[in-house]
């Protein structure tokens, strides 16, 4: 009995606090073959760079986004290559803390957590999340408009601030992850299928003593989603403002962006059909100029069908839309598509084929100009 008491006392004296459970996971997308083509004609009415018939082909394994690079080495075609660290700890009383580090795996990444890094606390009140992560606008557009943002045919450019299918910057900035701008998000508990969420990002300000004003970026997005049975729906609104630091006599350049996204889907059993509407308006004001100029005012409609057939999943999306910001008498039309097929080799491994196209066409006084970006890829993805 005394030995047991002594052993218990020694164990208590050297007891180690319970550690958080840490898991390591990741995704690797190996593209066996991919091709990309960019073609454009005269850009006199504001569509496209002066590139004609640019073609790229390649293969590769360490992928990130977008298709073959200028050197012919393939980047990500379907999935984003990541290495993830997740730590969870039960605080008791229904409270749980989660910490997450998300490292992108590409040839250019050099620092830990180049993508997401955040800590969240969840309980009966819902959840709070603080750190670096994608906004609601980013998440809804990426999930509802195409099978992948890594190949042409997606509307990912609406997230990052580039006209789909072109290299033209929209002007109001990116609704993706904010660098050096901490984000705070609150999400309500699930109430009869409804979840509401809001996040705020406040940029780090700078104020050089020899200048006036502050360089600052702020961003806010809200999201309301519903899911019950075969029905899903979501609406997200976003606002972003930026201002560069001015001089003693000139105010800094400013940007504004407003985005709205709506999606609804219905699961028919044999297929899931969805519709998504994306709208974005961007304005800029040059340094020293008080009035804003609209540089993009566009919207798109997307129809998407996902058909599961055993190990095979077919995914098709088609969009069209317009940019109303062009000068009087000029019309800019946007359209594109993406088709993909995935075949599950196991629960964690699948092969894929994906092809897509983005196109923008401007017409004014009988003269037209267009730019088109297309791409295809074949590869295999493994998650661990």
Helices and strands as residue ranges (DSSP letters): H 2-13, E 21-40, E 54-60, E 82-92, E 95-104, E 117-123, E 126-132, H 136-144, H 157-160, E 183-187, E 194-202, E 216-228, E 231-243, E 254-267, E 272-285, E 293-309, E 312-323, E 330-344, E 349-364, E 367-383
